Amino acid sequence: MAKDHGNQIKNDEQYEELREDGMSKEKAARIANDPNSGKKGGQAEKYEDRTKDELYEKAKKVGIEGRSEMDKDELIKALRNH
């Protein structure tokens, strides 16, 4: 049985699984609180299949600092941990 995280987390089990997979608390909470979210997420193109320029633009959109100095792998890691 999943730990009760109080009213702020709607799906405690999903939240714990996401945290165990290495997701940040904030991102795990957003997903666990969205009644339309599934375990696997949407159908977006994998980061590895995108160009460095596409990843850079995504990082810019979400406000990742230091993105101009990052290579493709670093951009992927930063986006996944954001």
N, C-alpha and C positions, 0 to 999 in steps of 0.2 A: 504494500500500500504506500502511496506517495505521501510525503510530508505535506502537511497543511501550511501553505504560505500566506494564509489570510485572504481577505477580500480583494487584495490587489492582484492576485493571480487567479484566473478563472479555471485553468486546466493545470493542476499541480503536476500530474503525471507527465504531460507533454513538456512542461517547463523543466522538470528534472532531467528528462532525456536530452533535451537540447543543451542544458548546462553540462551534462556528462560528455556530450559531443564537442565541448569546447566553446560553445557560443557565449557571448557576453550576457550578463544579467539583463541588461536593457533589451537586447534583441530577443532573447528567449521569452521575456515577459510580453513583448509586443506580439509575438507569434502565438504564445499560449493564451493570450487574451482576445485574439481574433477568432470569432466563431466560424469564420469561413476558411481558416487556415488548415491545411492538411499537414501530415508529417513531412512530406517531401517538398512542399512549396509549389511555386508556379512552374511555368513552362519556359522560363527565360533561358536564353543561350548560356551555356557554361562559360565561365570566365576564361578558361583555357582556350576556348574556341574564338575568343575575341582578340582584336588587335590591341597593341599597346596603346594606340591613340584612343580607341574606344574605352579602354579601361581608365585611361587618364581623364577622359571627359566624365565618366561615371564618378571617379574619385573627386573631381572638381565639383560636381553636382551635389555630392553628399558632404563636402567640406573636409576632405582629408588633407591635413597639412603635410608638407614635404613631398608631395606627389611628383613634383618636377624632377626630383633627384632619384626617383624610384625606377627600378627596372620592372619588366612585366611581372615576374614572380612576386616582387615586393608589393606591387599594386594589387595583385590578386589577394595576397595575405591581408593587406590593409583593408580591402573591401569586405573580406569575409569576417574580419574582426570588428568592423565598424558597427 
